[in-house]
Amino acid sequence: MPTAKRSLPAKLRPLLTLAGLIALFYLTAFSWVATAPQPLLRVATNVWPGYETLYLARSLGLFGSAPIRLVEMTSASQVSHALQNGAVEAAALTLDEAIAAMQQDSVDLRVVLVLDSSEGADTLLARDGIDTVAGLRGKRIGVENTATGAVLLDAALQSAGLDIGQVSIAPMTVNDHLAAWQQGGIDAVVTFEPFRSRILAAGARELFSSRQIPGRILDVLVVRADVLAAHREALRSLVAAHFAALAYFSANPSDAAQRMAPRLGVAADRVLPLFEGLKLPDRSANREWLTGAEPELTRVAAELVQLMLQHRLIANPVATANIAAAEFVAEPQR
């Protein structure tokens, strides 16, 4: 004979109903958190070979469903302004450009990735007949008013026992280098690709390059510190995609060159030579730059701040003790 069902005491029913509602609330909340869309990570860059792995990753579909948008701009100045104004959360810049952006009181940046190190891509070229850096004494040198130009020129002059007062400086943007050379307005120029190749073809000779000062001129991926936490997962996806694209570039250079050529504005067979003066650090090399009690990147940034102050490229010191954010280049969890 079936037993009769026992009914709950009336006074317990409201408590159980309340407990059920609380459980339902938490299940719903956790489900919403798990499925809530991540905010869009906007990453600004201008055109430069060292940034192309990001676009190669996009071309290969390596971002997957991660909320990442690459924002293409025409100049580093535009990129810096977008970062400073909050129009983008992250950007690819030279380390000195990142430091200059941090002059703004509201802009605190973190380097999450070293994209490339210039080892020959930046160069000092001179006219035929000037055979050594020492031969530049009293000559007119075209150079961008940036720390990158200052780093290379200072190192070159020091190698010959010259100081800045013994040469004549002609400040000019990189877009004016070739025209100034062709018009005879300068005797030498501090420049980089693609203008380096064009000026060499016009009869220049190389006196000094970043190959002689490895690790001094860097391109980095930075993110605003005030939004880093909100975009942590997207940043992990972006950095992982960059390293995957770097591996693809190494294994499939011809196909990678075909994909990169349109943005770089050159024929596919001219893409690979643009990378000859660049070192593209892998994940292990990035950990060497960004990790440790005193990361190498922090040391280089501090030296760059002093150089920029000396050349009046920034008005005030910039704190760089916390500029390296190593978590994104850690070995991925298996």
C-alpha positions as CSV (number, residue, x, y, z in Angstrom):
1,M,0.0,0.0,0.0
2,P,1.5,3.3,-1.0
3,T,2.4,5.6,1.8
4,A,0.8,9.0,2.1
5,K,2.9,12.0,1.1
6,R,3.9,14.2,4.0
7,S,3.2,18.0,3.6
8,L,5.7,20.6,4.8
9,P,4.9,22.6,7.8
10,A,3.3,25.9,6.7
11,K,5.8,28.0,8.5
12,L,8.7,26.5,6.4
13,R,7.2,27.1,3.0
14,P,8.0,30.9,2.8
15,L,11.6,30.2,3.8
16,L,12.0,27.6,1.2
17,T,10.4,29.8,-1.4
18,L,12.9,32.6,-0.5
19,A,15.8,30.2,-0.7
20,G,14.7,29.1,-4.1
21,L,14.5,32.7,-5.3
22,I,18.0,33.5,-4.0
23,A,19.4,30.4,-5.7
24,L,17.6,31.4,-9.0
25,F,19.1,34.9,-8.7
26,Y,22.6,33.7,-8.3
27,L,22.3,31.1,-11.1
28,T,20.9,33.8,-13.4
29,A,23.7,36.3,-12.4
30,F,26.5,33.8,-12.9
31,S,25.0,32.8,-16.3
32,W,24.9,36.5,-17.3
33,V,28.5,37.0,-16.2
34,A,29.6,34.0,-18.2
35,T,27.9,35.1,-21.4
36,A,28.2,38.9,-21.1
37,P,30.1,40.3,-24.1
38,Q,33.6,41.6,-23.4
39,P,34.2,45.3,-24.3
40,L,35.8,46.0,-27.6
41,L,39.6,46.4,-27.6
42,R,40.6,49.0,-30.2
43,V,44.3,49.0,-31.2
44,A,45.7,51.8,-33.3
45,T,48.8,51.6,-35.5
46,N,50.3,53.4,-38.4
47,V,52.1,51.5,-41.3
48,W,55.4,50.0,-40.2
49,P,56.8,46.5,-40.9
50,G,57.2,45.7,-37.2
51,Y,53.4,46.1,-36.7
52,E,52.4,43.9,-39.6
53,T,52.2,40.7,-37.5
54,L,49.0,42.1,-36.0
55,Y,47.4,42.5,-39.4
56,L,48.8,39.1,-40.5
57,A,47.0,37.6,-37.4
58,R,43.8,39.3,-38.5
59,S,44.2,38.0,-42.1
60,L,44.7,34.5,-40.8
61,G,41.6,34.7,-38.5
62,L,43.7,34.2,-35.4
63,F,41.7,36.6,-33.3
64,G,38.8,34.2,-33.4
65,S,35.8,35.7,-31.6
66,A,37.9,37.9,-29.4
67,P,36.6,41.5,-29.4
68,I,39.6,43.1,-31.1
69,R,39.6,45.9,-33.7
70,L,42.7,47.2,-35.4
71,V,42.4,50.9,-36.2
72,E,44.6,51.9,-39.1
73,M,46.0,55.5,-39.0
74,T,48.4,57.4,-41.3
75,S,50.9,58.6,-38.7
76,A,52.3,57.9,-35.3
77,S,51.1,61.3,-34.2
78,Q,47.5,60.3,-35.0
79,V,48.0,57.1,-33.1
80,S,49.4,59.0,-30.0
81,H,46.5,61.5,-30.1
82,A,43.9,58.7,-30.3
83,L,45.5,56.9,-27.3
84,Q,45.7,60.1,-25.3
85,N,42.1,61.1,-26.0
86,G,40.7,57.6,-25.2
87,A,39.6,57.0,-28.7
88,V,41.5,53.7,-28.6
89,E,42.6,51.5,-25.6
90,A,45.9,50.2,-27.0
91,A,48.4,51.2,-29.7
92,A,51.7,50.2,-31.4
93,L,54.3,52.9,-30.9
94,T,58.0,53.4,-30.5
95,L,59.0,53.4,-26.8
96,D,59.9,57.1,-27.0
97,E,56.5,57.9,-28.5
98,A,54.8,56.0,-25.6
99,I,56.9,58.0,-23.1
100,A,56.0,61.3,-24.8
101,A,52.3,60.3,-24.6
102,M,52.7,59.8,-20.9
103,Q,53.4,63.5,-20.5
104,Q,49.7,63.9,-20.4
105,D,48.6,63.8,-16.7
106,S,45.7,61.4,-17.5
107,V,47.7,58.9,-19.6
108,D,49.5,56.0,-17.8
109,L,50.6,53.3,-20.2
110,R,51.7,49.7,-19.8
111,V,53.9,47.9,-22.3
112,V,52.4,44.4,-22.8
113,L,54.5,43.3,-25.8
114,V,57.8,44.2,-27.5
115,L,57.0,44.1,-31.2
116,D,60.4,44.7,-32.7
117,S,63.9,45.9,-32.0
118,S,65.7,47.9,-34.6
119,E,69.0,46.3,-35.6
120,G,69.8,48.1,-38.8
121,A,66.4,49.5,-39.8
122,D,67.3,53.0,-38.5
123,T,70.4,54.4,-40.1
124,L,72.7,57.4,-40.7
125,L,73.3,58.1,-44.4
126,A,75.7,60.5,-45.9
127,R,76.6,61.8,-49.3
128,D,79.4,60.2,-51.4
129,G,82.7,61.7,-50.2
130,I,81.8,61.6,-46.5
131,D,83.4,58.3,-45.6
132,T,83.2,58.3,-41.8
133,V,81.0,59.8,-39.0
134,A,84.0,62.0,-38.1
135,G,83.6,63.5,-41.6
136,L,80.3,65.0,-40.5
137,R,81.9,67.8,-38.5
138,G,80.3,71.0,-39.6
139,K,77.9,69.2,-41.9
140,R,74.1,69.6,-42.1
141,I,72.2,66.5,-40.9
142,G,68.4,66.0,-41.4
143,V,66.7,64.2,-38.5
144,E,63.3,63.8,-37.1
145,N,62.6,65.6,-33.8
146,T,62.1,62.3,-32.0
147,A,64.0,60.3,-29.4
148,T,64.5,57.6,-32.0
149,G,66.5,60.0,-34.2
150,A,68.3,61.4,-31.1
151,V,69.3,58.0,-29.9
152,L,70.8,57.0,-33.2
153,L,72.5,60.4,-33.9
154,D,74.0,60.6,-30.3
155,A,75.4,57.1,-30.5
156,A,76.9,57.8,-34.0
157,L,78.5,61.1,-33.0
158,Q,79.9,59.5,-29.8
159,S,81.4,56.7,-31.8
160,A,83.5,59.4,-33.6
161,G,84.2,61.6,-30.6
162,L,81.9,64.4,-31.8
163,D,79.1,66.2,-29.9
164,I,75.9,67.7,-31.2
165,G,77.4,71.2,-31.2
166,Q,79.9,70.2,-33.9
167,V,77.2,69.5,-36.5
168,S,74.3,71.4,-37.9
169,I,70.9,69.8,-37.3
170,A,68.0,70.2,-39.7
171,P,64.8,69.0,-38.1
172,M,62.4,67.4,-40.6
173,T,59.8,64.7,-40.7
174,V,60.6,61.4,-42.3
175,N,58.3,62.2,-45.3
176,D,60.7,65.1,-46.2
177,H,63.9,63.1,-46.0
178,L,64.0,62.0,-49.7
179,A,63.0,65.4,-51.1
180,A,65.6,67.2,-48.9
181,W,68.3,64.8,-50.1
182,Q,67.4,65.2,-53.8
183,Q,67.3,69.0,-53.4
184,G,70.8,69.0,-51.8
185,G,69.6,70.7,-48.6
186,I,71.4,68.2,-46.3
187,D,74.7,66.4,-46.2
188,A,73.4,63.5,-44.2
189,V,70.2,62.1,-42.8
190,V,69.0,59.9,-40.0
191,T,66.2,57.8,-41.5
192,F,64.5,54.4,-41.8
193,E,62.7,52.2,-44.3
194,P,61.3,52.6,-46.8
195,F,63.2,55.9,-47.2
196,R,66.5,54.3,-46.3
197,S,66.4,52.2,-49.5
198,R,65.4,55.1,-51.7
199,I,68.1,57.4,-50.4
200,L,70.7,54.6,-50.8
201,A,69.6,54.2,-54.4
202,A,70.1,57.9,-54.9
203,G,73.8,57.5,-54.1
204,A,74.0,57.7,-50.3
205,R,76.3,55.6,-48.2
206,E,75.6,54.2,-44.7
207,L,77.9,55.4,-41.9
208,F,76.1,54.1,-38.8
209,S,73.0,52.1,-38.0
210,S,71.0,50.7,-35.1
211,R,72.8,47.4,-35.7
212,Q,75.6,49.0,-33.7
213,I,73.3,49.8,-30.7
214,P,71.1,46.7,-30.4
215,G,68.2,46.9,-28.0
216,R,68.1,50.7,-27.9
217,I,65.3,51.4,-30.4
218,L,62.1,49.5,-29.7
219,D,58.5,49.3,-31.0
220,V,56.0,48.2,-28.4
221,L,52.3,47.5,-27.9
222,V,51.0,49.7,-25.1
223,V,47.6,49.8,-23.3
224,R,46.1,52.5,-21.1
225,A,46.5,51.3,-17.5
226,D,43.1,52.6,-16.6
227,V,41.4,50.1,-18.9
228,L,43.8,47.2,-18.8
229,A,41.7,45.1,-16.3
230,A,38.5,45.4,-18.5
231,H,40.4,44.1,-21.6
232,R,42.6,41.5,-20.0
233,E,41.2,38.6,-21.9
234,A,41.2,40.4,-25.2
235,L,44.8,41.4,-24.6
236,R,45.8,37.8,-24.0
237,S,44.1,36.8,-27.2
238,L,45.8,39.6,-29.1
239,V,49.3,38.7,-27.8
240,A,48.7,35.0,-28.5
241,A,47.6,35.8,-32.0
242,H,50.7,38.0,-32.6
243,F,53.0,35.1,-31.6
244,A,51.1,32.7,-33.8
245,A,51.3,35.1,-36.7
246,L,55.1,35.4,-36.0
247,A,55.4,31.7,-36.2
248,Y,53.4,31.6,-39.5
249,F,55.6,34.3,-40.9
250,S,58.7,32.3,-40.2
251,A,57.3,29.1,-41.6
252,N,55.4,30.6,-44.6
253,P,57.3,33.8,-45.6
254,S,56.0,33.9,-49.2
255,D,52.4,33.7,-48.3
256,A,52.9,36.2,-45.4
257,A,54.6,38.6,-47.7
258,Q,51.6,38.4,-50.1
259,R,49.2,39.2,-47.3
260,M,51.4,42.1,-46.0
261,A,52.3,43.8,-49.3
262,P,49.1,45.8,-49.8
263,R,49.3,47.6,-46.5
264,L,53.0,48.2,-46.8
265,G,52.5,49.6,-50.3
266,V,55.2,47.6,-51.9
267,A,55.3,44.5,-54.2
268,A,55.3,41.2,-52.5
269,D,58.9,40.5,-53.4
270,R,59.9,43.7,-51.6
271,V,58.3,42.8,-48.3
272,L,60.9,40.6,-46.8
273,P,63.8,43.0,-47.3
274,L,61.9,45.5,-45.2
275,F,62.4,43.2,-42.2
276,E,66.1,42.7,-42.6
277,G,67.0,45.4,-40.1
278,L,64.4,44.3,-37.6
279,K,64.5,41.7,-34.8
280,L,61.0,40.4,-34.0
281,P,61.2,39.0,-30.4
282,D,59.4,35.7,-29.7
283,R,57.6,34.9,-26.5
284,S,60.8,33.9,-24.7
285,A,62.6,37.0,-25.7
286,N,59.6,39.1,-24.6
287,R,59.8,37.6,-21.2
288,E,63.4,38.6,-21.0
289,W,62.4,42.2,-21.8
290,L,59.4,42.4,-19.5
291,T,59.9,40.1,-16.5
292,G,62.1,40.2,-13.4
293,A,62.5,42.5,-10.4
294,E,64.0,45.1,-12.7
295,P,62.9,44.4,-16.3
296,E,65.3,45.3,-19.1
297,L,62.5,47.4,-20.7
298,T,62.2,49.5,-17.5
299,R,65.9,50.2,-17.6
300,V,65.9,51.2,-21.3
301,A,62.8,53.4,-20.7
302,A,64.5,55.2,-17.8
303,E,67.5,55.9,-20.0
304,L,65.3,57.1,-22.8
305,V,63.5,59.5,-20.4
306,Q,66.8,61.1,-19.5
307,L,67.8,61.4,-23.2
308,M,64.4,63.0,-24.1
309,L,64.8,65.5,-21.2
310,Q,68.3,66.4,-22.4
311,H,67.0,67.0,-26.0
312,R,63.9,68.8,-24.7
313,L,61.6,66.3,-26.3
314,I,59.6,66.1,-23.1
315,A,59.2,68.9,-20.5
316,N,59.1,66.9,-17.3
317,P,60.3,63.5,-16.1
318,V,58.0,60.5,-16.8
319,A,57.7,57.7,-14.2
320,T,58.5,54.4,-15.9
321,A,59.1,52.1,-13.0
322,N,55.8,50.2,-13.6
323,I,55.7,50.4,-17.4
324,A,56.3,46.7,-18.1
325,A,53.3,44.4,-17.8
326,A,54.6,40.9,-18.1
327,E,51.5,38.8,-17.6
328,F,50.5,38.7,-21.2
329,V,53.8,37.2,-22.5
330,A,53.8,34.4,-19.8
331,E,53.7,30.9,-21.2
332,P,50.1,30.0,-22.1
333,Q,48.3,27.6,-19.9
334,R,48.1,24.1,-21.3
